[in-house]
Amino acid sequence: MAETFYSVEEANALVPKLRPLLQRIRDTQQALAEDKTVAAVREKASHNGGGLPGRHLSELTKTLERDLKQLQDWGIVLRDPSIGLIDFFHQRQGETVFLCWKLGEARVQWWHPVQTGIAGREPL
């Protein structure tokens, strides 16, 4: 899949859509990780097809897959779902870099070289 490049303005325009999406991804992953029925479902699924806990896990998984696909469709790279950290491909002075944003930030205001991570963030 080809990379989608964003201007700072285009990335900031997506922030209102990204906030609930990333929050849902974080919450869904947390719910899946904390769901103590996973082992029980796997055990019972082999005997009787799952039941209510299995459906709940299936719904969580489908929600997560749908939300991750949306990010992929937009060409956005999810770096750390636990903090809602994402990168947008961007051209800066003729070089491919990432615009960097995470939940809690008002707008996209950071960038970093492709080969570094959040530790290499610099203000726009």
C-alpha positions in Angstrom: 0.0 0.0 0.0 1.3 3.4 -0.9 2.1 5.9 1.9 -0.3 8.7 2.4 1.4 12.0 3.1 -0.3 14.7 5.2 0.3 18.4 5.6 0.1 19.7 9.2 -3.3 21.2 8.4 -4.6 17.9 7.0 -3.3 16.0 10.0 -4.9 18.5 12.4 -8.2 18.3 10.5 -8.3 14.6 11.4 -7.7 15.1 15.1 -11.4 15.3 16.1 -12.0 12.0 14.4 -8.9 10.4 15.8 -9.6 11.2 19.5 -12.6 8.9 19.8 -11.1 6.3 17.5 -7.9 6.0 19.5 -9.7 6.1 22.8 -11.9 3.2 21.6 -8.8 1.2 20.4 -7.1 1.8 23.8 -10.3 0.8 25.7 -10.9 -2.2 23.6 -7.4 -3.5 23.9 -7.5 -3.0 27.6 -10.8 -4.8 27.9 -9.5 -7.7 25.8 -6.3 -7.9 28.0 -8.3 -7.7 31.3 -11.1 -10.0 30.3 -10.6 -12.9 32.6 -13.0 -15.1 30.6 -10.5 -15.5 27.7 -9.1 -18.8 29.1 -12.5 -20.0 30.1 -13.9 -19.2 26.6 -11.1 -21.0 24.9 -11.7 -24.0 27.1 -15.5 -24.1 26.6 -15.4 -23.1 23.0 -13.9 -26.4 22.1 -16.8 -28.1 23.9 -19.9 -26.1 23.1 -19.1 -23.2 20.7 -18.5 -20.4 23.2 -21.6 -18.8 24.4 -22.1 -15.2 25.7 -18.5 -14.6 26.8 -17.3 -15.8 23.4 -19.7 -13.4 21.7 -18.5 -10.5 23.9 -14.9 -11.2 22.9 -15.8 -11.6 19.3 -17.5 -8.1 19.4 -14.5 -6.6 21.0 -12.2 -8.1 18.5 -14.4 -7.0 15.6 -14.4 -3.4 17.0 -10.7 -3.4 17.3 -10.1 -4.8 13.8 -12.5 -2.2 12.3 -10.8 0.7 14.1 -7.3 -0.5 13.2 -8.4 -0.8 9.5 -9.7 2.8 9.6 -6.3 4.0 10.7 -4.7 1.9 7.9 -7.1 3.2 5.3 -6.1 6.8 6.3 -2.4 5.8 6.1 -1.8 6.6 9.7 0.7 4.5 11.7 -0.3 3.4 15.2 2.8 3.4 17.4 1.4 2.9 20.9 -2.3 2.2 21.4 -1.9 2.4 25.2 -1.2 6.2 25.0 -2.9 6.8 21.6 0.4 7.6 19.8 0.2 7.8 16.0 2.4 9.1 13.1 1.4 10.7 9.8 3.8 10.5 6.8 4.9 14.0 6.0 7.3 15.7 3.6 9.6 18.2 5.4 12.3 20.0 3.4 12.2 17.2 0.7 12.6 14.4 3.3 10.0 11.9 4.4 9.4 12.3 8.2 6.6 11.7 10.6 4.2 14.1 12.1 3.6 12.8 15.6 0.5 13.1 17.8 -1.0 11.4 20.8 -4.2 11.5 22.8 -4.3 14.4 25.1 -2.5 16.8 22.8 -4.6 19.6 21.4 -3.2 19.4 17.9 -0.3 18.0 15.8 2.7 20.1 16.8 5.6 17.6 16.6 7.6 15.8 14.0 10.5 13.3 14.0 12.7 11.5 11.4 11.4 8.2 10.2 14.3 6.3 11.9 13.6 7.8 15.4 10.6 7.4 17.6 8.9 9.6 20.1 12.2 10.3 21.7 13.3 12.2 18.6 10.3 14.5 18.5 10.9 18.1 17.7 8.4 21.0 17.6 7.1 22.1 14.2 
